[in-house]
Amino acid sequence: MQKVREFLKDTPYDDYEIEIASADASFRRYFRLKKENESLILMDSSLELDSLKPFVDITFRLLAVGVDVPQIYFKDLEKGYLVLQDFGSSDLLTKLDENNFKDLYKMAINEIVKMQEADINNLPIYDDEFLKLEMNLMEEWFLEKYLDIKLEDKQKNMIKDTLSNISKEVLKQPQNYFVHRDFHSRNIMNPDVNTLGIIDYQDAMNGAITYDLVSLLKDLYIRYEPKEMEELALYFRDLKGLDVSDEEFIRWFDFMGLQRHIKVLGIFARLYLRDDKDGYLKDLPLTLKYILETSKKYDETKELFKLLSKVELK
């Protein structure tokens, strides 16, 4: 906090009160600056300077297509700080319940449709190499390092072949869409009943049409019945005017979900083992549940299902 106070001395916010707002899986920290009736967010990226320019860049891309993202009031890219509009503390996770989840998810799906109109020029591309690079984190960090499983060569080859098949399936669906990459209930703020504010988009890429849809509807922090999520997925398909059958679209949705959740098993384990962040371990069971539910449905992933169904989480 002292470092933040030192930074604020040379800004218009020197006399604002400071309180911790939140942290995330990276080394970014967020503080709330308060003065009288005004409240702002200070993003501290001083330990992750490389993420700041992309955040500013993506902010303007999303504002240009009408997505409600935080306005930037002050920036110091050299030191790693931004002062942003405050969307408050109410995220979608705190608002979702059995009575409203369909309406709120439809609001969020409408935001995905808007985001997909954003400029993708020069964004990194979610290609075969990157899709597999992310999924490979599971074998190294989750199976081998976290669970201490000694994989046989046959199992390693099976995993490699399965991940290759998942990547191929993902690349069969429409590509070249703006991808937020972490569009879930904790990154969607709900400051009032009619507004959704989108945050944490600095890692955006150019990729598959269903990526953000999967992040939203197969959320790692809250779960609703798969059939109801499939209905909402098809609502997105219809909004986009895609001429594809229910079965084919759900296949796109499922394989994209497998890619994301396999990656996340590795990331959550790595956050614990490498970065000493244990807060995500409690989310491993739901992540694994999604993988098992989906992988048992398809011939291309049944062998992976057999392996992961025997896993015992710590």
Secondary structure by P-SEA (a helix, b strand, c coil): caaaaaaacccccccbbbbbcccccccbbbbbbbcccbbbbbbcccccccaaaaaaaaaaaaaaaccccccccccccccbbbbbbbccccccccccccccaaaaaaaaaaaaaaaaaccccccccccaaaaaaaaaccccccccccccccccaaaaaaaaaaaaaaaaaaaaccccccccccccccccccccccbbbbccccbbbbbcccaaaaaacccccccccaaaaaaaaaaaaaaacccccaaaaaaaaaaaaaaaaaaaaaaaaaaaacccccccccaaaaaaaaaaaccccccccaaaaaaaaacccc
